[in-house]
Amino acid sequence: MEQLENAAEPLGAVVKFHEADMATYYPREGSVAWKFIEILRRVSGREPPIFHANGASNGRFYLANDPDIHVLMSNPTVVGLHSDDECLMAASLEPYYQLVLETTLLRL
């Protein structure tokens, strides 16, 4: 929020926040993250890009109810996100399905 306010100030703009909620963060060194990354690596056949980003997620709602919930995200490959040409790459669905299936079977 502070970054947005600081960016707006020199432009004479005012930022109004209608809702603010907690951010989520899960360190990749955590045991659940390590298992998730290993599954992702195996089912995709490549080294997964790992980054922390601002974006929309329902994870914060789960964390608000139970701080022991692990929020890790992945998705099938999408091209042209939020454009008229947005499409899902069908070849990415099988690895994504395997990731979701095997993650649900993890013993935590």
N, C-alpha and C positions, 0 to 999 in steps of 0.2 A: 504494500500500500504506500509505503514511504517512497519507493522508487517511482511510482506513478505520480505522486504528488510533486516530487522533485523535478520530474520531467515536464510536468504541466506548468509549473510556476513561471519559468522564463518565457513561456508563450502567452502568459496572462490567462491561462485556462484554469478552471476549477474542477477538480475531480470529486464526484459524489459517489460514495459507496452505499449501495442499497443492502448489501449483505456481505459479510466477511466471516470466514470459518477457518478452522484449523487446517494447516497443510499436513500432508502425510510425507513421511520419509522412512525408508527401511534400508539399512546399510547392506551393501552387497556381501559383506563379511558374515552376515547372520546365517545361521544354519539353514533356514528355510530358503533364503535367497540363493545360497550355494546350490542346494538341491534343485531349485527351480531353473537356475542357469544351466546346470548340468543336463537336465531334461531338455531344455530349449536347444542347447548345443547339439545334443544327440539327434533330436527329431528334425532339426532344420539342416543338419549337416554342415553348419558353419558357425563361426564365432559370433555370438549375438552382440549387436551394439547395445551398450548399456549407458544410459544417461538419465539424469534427473531433470525433469522439465515441469514447467507450469502447464497445467491443462485441466480439462474437466475429468473428474472421476467421482464415483460414488463411494470410493474408499473412505473418505472422511466421515460419512454417515455411519459406516460400520465401526470405525475406530471410536466414534463418540459413544457408542453403546458397549464396546468391548475393546479396551486398549491392547489386548493380547492378539487381536486379529492381524494377520500379515497382509499388507497390501502390496502386491507385485503385479505388474501389468505387462501384457503382450497383446499382439493382435495379428490377424492375417495381413498380408500386404495389400495396401490400398494405394492406387495411383490417382493423382488429380484431386486430392482431398479437398472437400468443400467447393468443388467447381462443377460446372455443367458436365464435365467429362469424367467425373469421379467413377472409378470402377474397382471392384475387388478382383484380385488375381486368383483365379480358381486353383492354381497349382499350390497356393499357400494354405489352402483350407485343410488338407490332410495333416501336414505338420502341426498346424494350430490345434486341430482336433486332438491329436496325440498329446500335445502339451497340456491341454485342459484335462483330458482323461487321466494322464499319469499324475498330474498335480493333485487331482482330487483323491488319488489313491495314496498319497504320501502319508506316512506315519510321522506325525509331528511330536 
